[in-house]
C-alpha cells in the first residue's frame, strides 16, 4: 500500500515526517513483496533488513501483510511460533528478532494491513485478511512490539462503498485521503511511545 504512484500530492514518508517532526526519513518500500515468500519477493530477507539496520534508525515503521493475503500464489499464514520465513508469521517473527538483536535501541512499530477489496474472501491458503491481521497482532504481542491496527482503526469502512472508494483508489491502494488518514493514526499512536 506504499506504492506512491497512487498519491496525487506529496508522499507517504513526507506526511509521516511532518506529523512526527522527524529530521530524516528513509523509505524501504518494496512493491508487491510479502512478509513471507511471495511471487515478487519477501521482506524477511537479510540483505533488505541489513540495509535498514545499517542506517541505525531510531524508529522503524513496518507495514505488510496485504500481499501475503491477496497475491497469487498466496503466502501461507503459519503459526505464531513458526520459524519458517516462507510463511507470513514466521517471516514476521524473523524480522522482529532481527531488529531486536541488531538494533535493540530502535523503536519498531508494526502496522496491520488496511481494509481492501476481497478482505472477507478466503484465499487459496484458506484464510481471509482478518486472519493475517490477527496473526500479525499475536506475533507482535509475543515480542512486545507495538502495533498500529490500521485494519480495525483506520475508519476505512468496507461496508460503505462510497467511503471505501474515497480512501482507496482501486480497492487496494490508498488515495491521498487514505494516506492522510493512516499517517494521522500512525503519528498519534507513535507519539505515545516517545
SELUM-667091 format. One record per residue: x, y, z of N, C-alpha, C in turn; residue in three letters. Coordinates in Angstrom, 3 decimals. Example, Ala and Ser with C-alpha at 12.3 -4.5 7.8 and 13.67 -1.06 7.14 Angstrom:
BEGIN
+----------+----------+----------+----------+----------+----------+----------+----------+----------+-----+
!     n.xx !     n.yy !     n.zz !    ca.xx !    ca.yy !    ca.zz !     c.xx !     c.yy !     c.zz !  aa !
+----------+----------+----------+----------+----------+----------+----------+----------+----------+-----+
!   13.190 !   -5.690 !    7.800 !   12.300 !   -4.500 !    7.800 !   13.200 !   -3.300 !    7.800 ! ala !
!   12.850 !   -2.250 !    7.080 !   13.670 !   -1.060 !    7.140 !   12.900 !    0.030 !    7.870 ! ser !
+----------+----------+----------+----------+----------+----------+----------+----------+----------+-----+
//
This chain:
BEGIN
+----------+----------+----------+----------+----------+----------+----------+----------+----------+-----+
!     n.xx !     n.yy !     n.zz !    ca.xx !    ca.yy !    ca.zz !     c.xx !     c.yy !     c.zz !  aa !
+----------+----------+----------+----------+----------+----------+----------+----------+----------+-----+
!    0.818 !   -1.203 !    0.000 !    0.000 !    0.000 !    0.000 !    0.857 !    1.260 !    0.000 ! unk !
!    2.159 !    1.094 !   -0.052 !    3.007 !    2.277 !   -0.062 !    3.436 !    2.637 !   -1.468 ! unk !
!    2.734 !    2.117 !   -2.478 !    3.038 !    2.491 !   -3.850 !    2.591 !    3.924 !   -4.058 ! unk !
!    3.544 !    4.845 !   -4.026 !    3.227 !    6.262 !   -4.044 !    2.789 !    6.762 !   -5.412 ! unk !
!    2.775 !    5.896 !   -6.412 !    2.278 !    6.292 !   -7.724 !    0.804 !    6.667 !   -7.650 ! unk !
!    0.109 !    6.185 !   -6.614 !   -1.310 !    6.458 !   -6.464 !   -1.582 !    7.755 !   -5.695 ! unk !
!   -0.536 !    8.397 !   -5.217 !   -0.708 !    9.632 !   -4.432 !   -0.580 !   10.846 !   -5.337 ! unk !
!   -1.660 !   11.601 !   -5.501 !   -1.576 !   12.775 !   -6.359 !   -0.713 !   13.893 !   -5.781 ! unk !
!   -0.597 !   13.984 !   -4.468 !    0.199 !   15.053 !   -3.865 !    1.068 !   14.488 !   -2.750 ! unk !
!    2.256 !   15.051 !   -2.608 !    3.127 !   14.679 !   -1.502 !    3.572 !   13.238 !   -1.554 ! unk !
!    4.011 !   12.726 !   -0.429 !    4.384 !   11.324 !   -0.327 !    4.051 !   10.822 !    1.071 ! unk !
!    3.900 !    9.524 !    1.159 !    3.603 !    8.871 !    2.431 !    4.663 !    9.219 !    3.471 ! unk !
!    5.927 !    9.080 !    3.092 !    7.013 !    9.333 !    4.039 !    7.077 !   10.811 !    4.436 ! unk !
!    6.806 !   11.711 !    3.500 !    6.794 !   13.146 !    3.842 !    5.686 !   13.465 !    4.841 ! unk !
!    4.526 !   12.843 !    4.664 !    3.418 !   13.058 !    5.599 !    3.815 !   12.621 !    7.010 ! unk !
!    4.427 !   11.438 !    7.120 !    4.861 !   10.955 !    8.440 !    5.971 !   11.829 !    9.012 ! unk !
!    6.894 !   12.227 !    8.175 !    7.997 !   13.087 !    8.626 !    7.455 !   14.373 !    9.247 ! unk !
!    6.507 !   14.999 !    8.567 !    5.912 !   16.243 !    9.069 !    5.125 !   16.015 !   10.355 ! unk !
!    4.315 !   14.981 !   10.386 !    3.450 !   14.742 !   11.548 !    4.232 !   14.328 !   12.791 ! unk !
!    5.364 !   13.660 !   12.584 !    6.165 !   13.206 !   13.720 !    7.342 !   14.141 !   14.019 ! unk !
!    7.567 !   15.139 !   13.172 !    8.675 !   16.066 !   13.379 !   10.023 !   15.383 !   13.263 ! unk !
!   10.167 !   14.509 !   12.289 !   11.406 !   13.746 !   12.117 !   12.397 !   14.526 !   11.256 ! unk !
!   13.684 !   14.366 !   11.556 !   14.716 !   15.043 !   10.779 !   14.947 !   14.342 !    9.444 ! unk !
!   14.994 !   13.014 !    9.460 !   15.254 !   12.229 !    8.256 !   14.296 !   11.053 !    8.192 ! unk !
!   13.916 !   10.708 !    6.981 !   13.074 !    9.537 !    6.759 !   13.650 !    8.782 !    5.569 ! unk !
!   13.806 !    7.480 !    5.717 !   14.286 !    6.630 !    4.644 !   13.184 !    5.649 !    4.283 ! unk !
!   12.872 !    5.564 !    3.004 !   11.802 !    4.671 !    2.561 !   12.408 !    3.399 !    1.991 ! unk !
!   11.961 !    2.292 !    2.527 !   12.369 !    0.986 !    2.016 !   11.123 !    0.176 !    1.693 ! unk !
!   10.267 !    0.706 !    0.848 !    9.063 !    0.002 !    0.424 !    9.371 !   -0.837 !   -0.802 ! unk !
!    8.817 !   -2.035 !   -0.850 !    9.057 !   -2.943 !   -1.956 !    7.717 !   -3.376 !   -2.545 ! unk !
!    7.384 !   -2.834 !   -3.685 !    6.102 !   -3.098 !   -4.325 !    5.886 !   -4.596 !   -4.554 ! unk !
!    4.713 !   -5.072 !   -4.136 !    4.326 !   -6.457 !   -4.381 !    4.942 !   -7.479 !   -3.452 ! unk !
!    5.852 !   -7.068 !   -2.578 !    6.531 !   -8.023 !   -1.696 !    5.616 !   -8.489 !   -0.564 ! unk !
!    5.910 !   -9.677 !   -0.072 !    5.176 !  -10.282 !    1.041 !    6.078 !  -10.322 !    2.265 ! unk !
!    5.475 !  -10.493 !    3.434 !    6.278 !  -10.722 !    4.639 !    6.952 !  -12.084 !    4.503 ! unk !
!    6.176 !  -13.096 !    4.131 !    6.712 !  -14.431 !    3.849 !    7.123 !  -14.502 !    2.386 ! unk !
!    7.233 !  -15.726 !    1.874 !    7.626 !  -15.913 !    0.477 !    6.501 !  -15.465 !   -0.439 ! unk !
!    6.832 !  -14.702 !   -1.449 !    5.835 !  -14.234 !   -2.398 !    6.410 !  -14.192 !   -3.794 ! unk !
!    5.533 !  -14.079 !   -4.760 !    5.920 !  -14.062 !   -6.164 !    6.919 !  -12.952 !   -6.468 ! unk !
!    6.739 !  -11.777 !   -5.859 !    7.601 !  -10.629 !   -6.134 !    8.749 !  -10.476 !   -5.145 ! unk !
!    8.786 !  -11.316 !   -4.123 !    9.868 !  -11.257 !   -3.152 !    9.350 !  -11.233 !   -1.726 ! unk !
!   10.283 !  -11.364 !   -0.803 !    9.956 !  -11.387 !    0.623 !   10.601 !  -10.214 !    1.337 ! unk !
!    9.929 !   -9.728 !    2.371 !   10.507 !   -8.690 !    3.219 !   11.421 !   -9.301 !    4.282 ! unk !
!   11.281 !  -10.603 !    4.535 !   12.116 !  -11.305 !    5.515 !   13.412 !  -11.745 !    4.834 ! unk !
!   14.124 !  -10.791 !    4.317 !   15.342 !  -11.016 !    3.541 !   16.486 !  -10.307 !    4.252 ! unk !
!   17.517 !  -11.051 !    4.606 !   18.600 !  -10.473 !    5.410 !   19.299 !   -9.318 !    4.700 ! unk !
!   19.371 !   -9.334 !    3.373 !   20.004 !   -8.231 !    2.650 !   19.187 !   -6.950 !    2.807 ! unk !
!   17.859 !   -7.047 !    2.650 !   16.993 !   -5.876 !    2.822 !   17.052 !   -5.381 !    4.274 ! unk !
!   16.976 !   -6.317 !    5.218 !   16.970 !   -5.940 !    6.634 !   18.302 !   -5.326 !    7.048 ! unk !
!   19.394 !   -5.853 !    6.526 !   20.702 !   -5.318 !    6.898 !   20.906 !   -3.911 !    6.356 ! unk !
!   20.334 !   -3.605 !    5.184 !   20.421 !   -2.245 !    4.640 !   19.689 !   -1.259 !    5.552 ! unk !
!   18.570 !   -1.669 !    6.093 !   17.822 !   -0.817 !    7.027 !   18.585 !   -0.704 !    8.344 ! unk !
!   19.056 !   -1.827 !    8.844 !   19.777 !   -1.862 !   10.112 !   21.013 !   -0.966 !   10.086 ! unk !
!   21.709 !   -0.944 !    8.956 !   22.940 !   -0.159 !    8.824 !   22.689 !    1.346 !    8.976 ! unk !
!   21.468 !    1.780 !    8.711 !   21.123 !    3.194 !    8.884 !   20.988 !    3.568 !   10.358 ! unk !
!   20.932 !    2.550 !   11.221 !   20.780 !    2.737 !   12.660 !   19.627 !    3.693 !   12.993 ! unk !
!   18.418 !    3.381 !   12.499 !   17.292 !    4.295 !   12.725 !   16.820 !    4.288 !   14.175 ! unk !
!   16.220 !    5.393 !   14.584 !   15.600 !    5.481 !   15.907 !   14.230 !    4.810 !   15.906 ! unk !
!   13.598 !    4.810 !   14.734 !   12.229 !    4.324 !   14.593 !   12.090 !    3.597 !   13.269 ! unk !
!   11.434 !    2.453 !   13.281 !   11.115 !    1.722 !   12.053 !    9.622 !    1.424 !   12.062 ! unk !
!    8.944 !    1.890 !   11.038 !    7.516 !    1.607 !   10.873 !    7.403 !    0.552 !    9.785 ! unk !
!    6.942 !   -0.619 !   10.177 !    6.849 !   -1.761 !    9.257 !    5.388 !   -2.002 !    8.903 ! unk !
!    5.112 !   -2.022 !    7.623 !    3.756 !   -2.207 !    7.112 !    3.789 !   -3.372 !    6.136 ! unk !
!    3.010 !   -4.403 !    6.393 !    2.993 !   -5.538 !    5.477 !    1.839 !   -6.473 !    5.773 ! unk !
!    1.624 !   -7.414 !    4.870 !    0.621 !   -8.452 !    5.077 !   -0.462 !   -8.521 !    4.026 ! unk !
!   -0.776 !   -7.389 !    3.388 !   -1.868 !   -7.430 !    2.405 !   -1.485 !   -8.263 !    1.188 ! unk !
!   -0.216 !   -8.229 !    0.775 !    0.208 !   -9.041 !   -0.365 !    0.278 !  -10.516 !    0.004 ! unk !
!    0.604 !  -10.833 !    1.242 !    0.604 !  -12.233 !    1.689 !   -0.793 !  -12.826 !    1.503 ! unk !
!   -1.802 !  -12.027 !    1.843 !   -3.190 !  -12.469 !    1.714 !   -3.651 !  -12.505 !    0.262 ! unk !
!   -3.331 !  -11.467 !   -0.514 !   -4.003 !  -11.287 !   -1.789 !   -3.244 !  -11.611 !   -3.055 ! unk !
!   -1.924 !  -11.760 !   -3.006 !   -1.171 !  -12.018 !   -4.235 !   -1.045 !  -13.510 !   -4.497 ! unk !
!   -1.528 !  -13.942 !   -5.663 !   -1.389 !  -15.351 !   -6.048 !    0.092 !  -15.614 !   -6.228 ! unk !
!    0.675 !  -16.643 !   -5.675 !    0.054 !  -17.867 !   -5.186 !   -0.330 !  -17.844 !   -3.707 ! unk !
!   -0.407 !  -16.688 !   -3.092 !   -0.755 !  -16.511 !   -1.681 !    0.357 !  -17.067 !   -0.794 ! unk !
!    0.518 !  -16.470 !    0.358 !    1.549 !  -16.896 !    1.296 !    0.870 !  -17.598 !    2.459 ! unk !
!    1.420 !  -18.759 !    2.826 !    0.880 !  -19.495 !    3.975 !    0.979 !  -18.612 !    5.215 ! unk !
!   -0.058 !  -18.612 !    6.037 !   -0.072 !  -17.792 !    7.240 !    0.922 !  -18.317 !    8.268 ! unk !
!    0.905 !  -19.621 !    8.529 !    1.773 !  -20.206 !    9.548 !    1.206 !  -19.996 !   10.939 ! unk !
!    1.932 !  -20.465 !   11.929 !    1.505 !  -20.335 !   13.322 !    2.331 !  -19.244 !   13.995 ! unk !
!    1.882 !  -18.808 !   15.167 !    2.606 !  -17.744 !   15.876 !    3.993 !  -18.189 !   16.327 ! unk !
!    4.239 !  -19.482 !   16.368 !    5.557 !  -19.989 !   16.757 !    6.400 !  -20.421 !   15.559 ! unk !
!    5.914 !  -20.141 !   14.359 !    6.615 !  -20.570 !   13.149 !    7.996 !  -19.935 !   13.051 ! unk !
!    8.946 !  -20.727 !   12.603 !   10.283 !  -20.219 !   12.290 !   10.530 !  -20.311 !   10.785 ! unk !
!    9.498 !  -20.673 !   10.044 !    9.590 !  -20.793 !    8.593 !    9.386 !  -19.420 !    7.967 ! unk !
!   10.453 !  -18.810 !    7.438 !   10.365 !  -17.460 !    6.890 !    9.543 !  -17.405 !    5.609 ! unk !
!    9.215 !  -18.534 !    5.026 !    8.357 !  -18.555 !    3.842 !    6.894 !  -18.306 !    4.222 ! unk !
!    6.556 !  -18.464 !    5.496 !    5.203 !  -18.203 !    5.995 !    5.137 !  -16.766 !    6.519 ! unk !
!    3.956 !  -16.182 !    6.478 !    3.800 !  -14.800 !    6.923 !    4.249 !  -14.604 !    8.365 ! unk !
!    3.737 !  -15.422 !    9.269 !    4.064 !  -15.215 !   10.689 !    5.493 !  -15.622 !   11.015 ! unk !
!    6.036 !  -16.613 !   10.344 !    7.445 !  -16.965 !   10.517 !    8.353 !  -15.870 !    9.994 ! unk !
!    7.965 !  -15.270 !    8.846 !    8.726 !  -14.148 !    8.294 !    8.700 !  -12.938 !    9.212 ! unk !
!    7.525 !  -12.656 !    9.771 !    7.407 !  -11.530 !   10.701 !    8.239 !  -11.775 !   11.953 ! unk !
!    8.171 !  -12.976 !   12.476 !    8.973 !  -13.329 !   13.659 !   10.461 !  -13.107 !   13.362 ! unk !
!   10.922 !  -13.519 !   12.181 !   12.315 !  -13.338 !   11.778 !   12.678 !  -11.852 !   11.738 ! unk !
!   11.808 !  -11.040 !   11.133 !   12.058 !   -9.598 !   11.026 !   12.155 !   -8.965 !   12.413 ! unk !
!   11.216 !   -9.292 !   13.272 !   11.223 !   -8.726 !   14.636 !   12.492 !   -9.117 !   15.376 ! unk !
!   12.817 !  -10.386 !   15.351 !   14.015 !  -10.855 !   16.070 !   15.291 !  -10.261 !   15.484 ! unk !
!   15.323 !  -10.084 !   14.173 !   16.483 !   -9.487 !   13.525 !   16.742 !   -8.087 !   14.097 ! unk !
!   15.696 !   -7.272 !   14.129 !   15.881 !   -5.898 !   14.609 !   16.057 !   -5.834 !   16.123 ! unk !
!   15.422 !   -6.712 !   16.869 !   15.635 !   -6.714 !   18.316 !   17.078 !   -7.083 !   18.655 ! unk !
!   17.690 !   -7.923 !   17.838 !   19.082 !   -8.310 !   18.058 !   20.052 !   -7.235 !   17.555 ! unk !
!   19.824 !   -6.733 !   16.338 !   20.787 !   -5.839 !   15.692 !   20.581 !   -4.354 !   15.978 ! unk !
!   19.373 !   -3.964 !   16.355 !   19.073 !   -2.565 !   16.655 !   18.230 !   -2.491 !   17.931 ! unk !
!   18.791 !   -2.922 !   19.057 !   17.984 !   -3.037 !   20.279 !   17.426 !   -1.710 !   20.800 ! unk !
!   18.021 !   -0.588 !   20.436 !   17.524 !    0.711 !   20.903 !   16.504 !    1.342 !   19.967 ! unk !
!   16.299 !    0.728 !   18.817 !   15.342 !    1.236 !   17.841 !   13.918 !    0.881 !   18.279 ! unk !
!   12.996 !    1.813 !   18.050 !   11.579 !    1.522 !   18.273 !   11.034 !    0.914 !   16.985 ! unk !
!   10.561 !   -0.307 !   17.073 !    9.931 !   -0.991 !   15.942 !    8.424 !   -0.947 !   16.143 ! unk !
!    7.717 !   -0.440 !   15.153 !    6.256 !   -0.384 !   15.176 !    5.762 !   -1.143 !   13.947 ! unk !
!    4.866 !   -2.079 !   14.160 !    4.291 !   -2.850 !   13.054 !    2.863 !   -2.376 !   12.826 ! unk !
!    2.522 !   -2.160 !   11.572 !    1.163 !   -1.753 !   11.193 !    0.486 !   -2.900 !   10.460 ! unk !
!   -0.762 !   -3.134 !   10.791 !   -1.525 !   -4.158 !   10.087 !   -1.955 !   -3.614 !    8.723 ! unk !
!   -2.330 !   -4.505 !    7.813 !   -2.878 !   -4.037 !    6.540 !   -4.164 !   -3.241 !    6.756 ! unk !
!   -4.455 !   -2.364 !    5.816 !   -5.720 !   -1.630 !    5.831 !   -6.803 !   -2.501 !    5.191 ! unk !
!   -8.076 !   -2.151 !    5.388 !   -9.139 !   -2.852 !    4.666 !   -8.912 !   -2.768 !    3.159 ! unk !
!   -9.446 !   -3.749 !    2.440 !   -9.267 !   -3.805 !    0.988 !  -10.376 !   -4.635 !    0.366 ! unk !
!  -10.512 !   -4.537 !   -0.930 !  -11.466 !   -5.391 !   -1.635 !  -11.115 !   -6.847 !   -1.394 ! unk !
!  -12.137 !   -7.666 !   -1.211 !  -11.941 !   -9.101 !   -1.031 !  -11.490 !   -9.512 !    0.349 ! unk !
!  -11.479 !   -8.585 !    1.307 !  -10.917 !   -8.890 !    2.621 !  -11.652 !   -9.994 !    3.370 ! unk !
!  -12.924 !  -10.205 !    3.048 !  -13.685 !  -11.256 !    3.732 !  -13.654 !  -12.576 !    2.964 ! unk !
!  -13.107 !  -12.548 !    1.756 !  -12.982 !  -13.771 !    0.962 !  -11.887 !  -14.646 !    1.554 ! unk !
!  -11.994 !  -15.919 !    1.327 !  -10.959 !  -16.856 !    1.752 !  -10.012 !  -17.048 !    0.570 ! unk !
!   -8.714 !  -16.884 !    0.815 !   -7.746 !  -17.026 !   -0.267 !   -7.411 !  -18.504 !   -0.515 ! unk !
!   -6.502 !  -18.750 !   -1.415 !   -6.128 !  -20.111 !   -1.790 !   -5.466 !  -20.910 !   -0.678 ! unk !
!   -5.081 !  -20.264 !    0.406 !   -4.484 !  -20.950 !    1.560 !   -5.513 !  -21.170 !    2.667 ! unk !
!   -6.759 !  -20.678 !    2.447 !   -7.831 !  -20.916 !    3.418 !   -8.026 !  -19.832 !    4.464 ! unk !
!   -7.493 !  -18.635 !    4.224 !   -7.580 !  -17.556 !    5.209 !   -8.169 !  -16.299 !    4.592 ! unk !
!   -8.796 !  -15.469 !    5.423 !   -9.204 !  -14.139 !    4.970 !   -8.215 !  -13.122 !    5.544 ! unk !
!   -8.358 !  -11.867 !    5.156 !   -7.392 !  -10.850 !    5.579 !   -7.354 !  -10.682 !    7.088 ! unk !
!   -8.502 !  -10.807 !    7.739 !   -8.518 !  -10.643 !    9.190 !   -7.694 !  -11.724 !    9.892 ! unk !
!   -7.611 !  -12.908 !    9.315 !   -6.748 !  -13.952 !    9.881 !   -5.285 !  -13.500 !    9.879 ! unk !
!   -4.859 !  -12.869 !    8.793 !   -3.489 !  -12.355 !    8.727 !   -3.292 !  -11.232 !    9.742 ! unk !
!   -4.279 !  -10.348 !    9.837 !   -4.210 !   -9.233 !   10.790 !   -4.074 !   -9.757 !   12.220 ! unk !
!   -4.924 !  -10.687 !   12.593 !   -4.885 !  -11.236 !   13.959 !   -3.569 !  -11.957 !   14.228 ! unk !
!   -3.058 !  -12.672 !   13.232 !   -1.768 !  -13.343 !   13.386 !   -0.637 !  -12.350 !   13.602 ! unk !
!   -0.628 !  -11.276 !   12.820 !    0.391 !  -10.227 !   12.964 !    0.343 !   -9.638 !   14.372 ! unk !
!   -0.858 !   -9.333 !   14.846 !   -1.006 !   -8.759 !   16.191 !   -0.534 !   -9.740 !   17.272 ! unk !
!   -0.814 !  -11.011 !   17.089 !   -0.415 !  -12.011 !   18.090 !    1.100 !  -12.178 !   18.141 ! unk !
!    1.747 !  -12.245 !   16.980 !    3.216 !  -12.370 !   16.952 !    3.843 !  -11.130 !   17.591 ! unk !
!    3.345 !   -9.957 !   17.271 !    3.897 !   -8.728 !   17.848 !    3.724 !   -8.699 !   19.362 ! unk !
!    2.583 !   -9.142 !   19.848 !    2.349 !   -9.183 !   21.299 !    3.347 !  -10.114 !   21.971 ! unk !
!    3.655 !  -11.216 !   21.316 !    4.611 !  -12.183 !   21.873 !    5.995 !  -11.561 !   22.077 ! unk !
!    6.352 !  -10.613 !   21.219 !    7.667 !   -9.973 !   21.293 !    7.596 !   -8.526 !   21.802 ! unk !
!    6.467 !   -8.138 !   22.368 !    6.275 !   -6.787 !   22.927 !    6.547 !   -5.687 !   21.908 ! unk !
!    6.103 !   -5.908 !   20.686 !    6.256 !   -4.916 !   19.622 !    4.928 !   -4.190 !   19.456 ! unk !
!    4.937 !   -2.867 !   19.535 !    3.689 !   -2.118 !   19.376 !    3.101 !   -2.277 !   17.975 ! unk !
!    1.776 !   -2.329 !   17.924 !    1.055 !   -2.499 !   16.668 !    0.099 !   -1.323 !   16.469 ! unk !
!    0.098 !   -0.793 !   15.262 !   -0.921 !    0.172 !   14.858 !   -1.898 !   -0.625 !   13.990 ! unk !
!   -3.080 !   -0.843 !   14.507 !   -4.072 !   -1.685 !   13.838 !   -4.869 !   -0.861 !   12.833 ! unk !
!   -4.328 !   -0.731 !   11.635 !   -4.981 !    0.041 !   10.583 !   -6.195 !   -0.686 !   10.018 ! unk !
!   -6.244 !   -1.992 !   10.183 !   -7.389 !   -2.765 !    9.695 !   -8.642 !   -2.411 !   10.488 ! unk !
!   -8.512 !   -2.345 !   11.791 !   -9.672 !   -2.109 !   12.661 !   -9.896 !   -0.645 !   13.007 ! unk !
!   -8.845 !    0.178 !   12.910 !   -8.950 !    1.544 !   13.435 !   -8.813 !    2.638 !   12.391 ! unk !
!   -8.716 !    2.279 !   11.126 !   -8.475 !    3.300 !   10.099 !   -9.724 !    4.075 !    9.716 ! unk !
!  -10.893 !    3.521 !   10.010 !  -12.126 !    4.185 !    9.598 !  -12.414 !    4.037 !    8.120 ! unk !
!  -11.661 !    3.180 !    7.457 !  -11.912 !    2.899 !    6.043 !  -12.936 !    1.774 !    6.001 ! unk !
!  -14.187 !    2.147 !    5.911 !  -15.282 !    1.196 !    6.054 !  -15.602 !    0.435 !    4.798 ! unk !
!  -15.351 !   -0.853 !    4.822 !  -15.605 !   -1.713 !    3.665 !  -17.081 !   -1.746 !    3.300 ! unk !
!  -17.951 !   -1.676 !    4.296 !  -19.391 !   -1.781 !    4.044 !  -19.963 !   -0.523 !    3.392 ! unk !
!  -19.302 !    0.603 !    3.570 !  -19.743 !    1.861 !    2.966 !  -18.889 !    2.100 !    1.723 ! unk !
!  -19.388 !    1.666 !    0.577 !  -18.589 !    1.689 !   -0.650 !  -18.183 !    3.111 !   -1.063 ! unk !
!  -19.003 !    4.112 !   -0.768 !  -18.641 !    5.476 !   -1.129 !  -17.422 !    5.925 !   -0.325 ! unk !
!  -17.434 !    5.663 !    0.976 !  -16.293 !    5.992 !    1.829 !  -15.072 !    5.165 !    1.435 ! unk !
!  -15.305 !    3.894 !    1.166 !  -14.228 !    2.981 !    0.781 !  -13.522 !    3.512 !   -0.469 ! unk !
!  -14.297 !    3.940 !   -1.453 !  -13.745 !    4.466 !   -2.704 !  -13.022 !    5.796 !   -2.490 ! unk !
!  -13.420 !    6.548 !   -1.482 !  -12.771 !    7.811 !   -1.173 !  -11.348 !    7.574 !   -0.653 ! unk !
!  -11.162 !    6.538 !    0.138 !   -9.867 !    6.264 !    0.762 !   -8.969 !    5.338 !   -0.060 ! unk !
!   -9.538 !    4.590 !   -0.996 !   -8.766 !    3.660 !   -1.814 !   -9.007 !    3.961 !   -3.285 ! unk !
!   -7.946 !    4.019 !   -4.064 !   -8.083 !    4.376 !   -5.474 !   -8.641 !    3.224 !   -6.301 ! unk !
!   -8.312 !    2.001 !   -5.918 !   -8.651 !    0.842 !   -6.742 !   -9.093 !   -0.360 !   -5.912 ! unk !
!   -9.498 !   -0.121 !   -4.677 !   -9.878 !   -1.219 !   -3.794 !   -8.716 !   -1.792 !   -3.009 ! unk !
!   -7.495 !   -1.308 !   -3.287 !   -6.306 !   -1.790 !   -2.586 !   -5.386 !   -0.631 !   -2.196 ! unk !
!   -4.980 !    0.164 !   -3.161 !   -4.016 !    1.230 !   -2.911 !   -4.715 !    2.471 !   -2.371 ! unk !
!   -4.092 !    3.078 !   -1.378 !   -4.660 !    4.259 !   -0.732 !   -4.624 !    5.477 !   -1.646 ! unk !
!   -5.657 !    6.277 !   -1.541 !   -5.682 !    7.585 !   -2.196 !   -4.932 !    8.573 !   -1.297 ! unk !
!   -4.812 !    9.798 !   -1.746 !   -4.182 !   10.814 !   -0.913 !   -4.937 !   10.943 !    0.417 ! unk !
!   -6.274 !   10.910 !    0.347 !   -7.085 !   10.978 !    1.578 !   -6.831 !    9.762 !    2.464 ! unk !
!   -6.631 !    8.612 !    1.859 !   -6.322 !    7.398 !    2.620 !   -4.977 !    7.491 !    3.323 ! unk !
!   -3.973 !    8.010 !    2.605 !   -2.656 !    8.205 !    3.234 !   -2.732 !    9.236 !    4.352 ! unk !
!   -3.497 !   10.276 !    4.130 !   -3.671 !   11.290 !    5.180 !   -4.280 !   10.648 !    6.426 ! unk !
!   -5.277 !    9.811 !    6.214 !   -5.952 !    9.135 !    7.332 !   -4.991 !    8.225 !    8.088 ! unk !
!   -4.285 !    7.344 !    7.377 !   -3.444 !    6.378 !    8.111 !   -2.220 !    7.037 !    8.736 ! unk !
!   -1.655 !    8.061 !    8.085 !   -0.492 !    8.714 !    8.697 !   -0.886 !    9.473 !    9.966 ! unk !
!   -2.101 !    9.998 !   10.006 !   -2.574 !   10.647 !   11.238 !   -2.693 !    9.627 !   12.359 ! unk !
!   -3.244 !    8.470 !   12.061 !   -3.383 !    7.406 !   13.066 !   -2.003 !    6.922 !   13.511 ! unk !
!   -1.124 !    6.662 !   12.559 !    0.228 !    6.205 !   12.896 !    0.940 !    7.232 !   13.775 ! unk !
!    0.910 !    8.484 !   13.366 !    1.610 !    9.533 !   14.121 !    1.062 !    9.651 !   15.540 ! unk !
!   -0.248 !    9.646 !   15.682 !   -0.839 !    9.761 !   17.021 !   -0.421 !    8.611 !   17.920 ! unk !
!   -0.402 !    7.403 !   17.397 !   -0.026 !    6.250 !   18.230 !    1.471 !    6.212 !   18.496 ! unk !
!    2.276 !    6.594 !   17.526 !    3.732 !    6.576 !   17.721 !    4.154 !    7.648 !   18.721 ! unk !
!    3.488 !    8.777 !   18.725 !    3.806 !    9.837 !   19.707 !    3.619 !    9.339 !   21.135 ! unk !
!    2.730 !    8.417 !   21.338 !    2.501 !    7.860 !   22.684 !    3.666 !    6.990 !   23.145 ! unk !
!    4.495 !    6.525 !   22.211 !    5.624 !    5.645 !   22.548 !    6.857 !    6.432 !   22.972 ! unk !
!    6.902 !    7.703 !   22.626 !    8.118 !    8.503 !   22.884 !    8.176 !    8.942 !   24.318 ! unk !
+----------+----------+----------+----------+----------+----------+----------+----------+----------+-----+
//
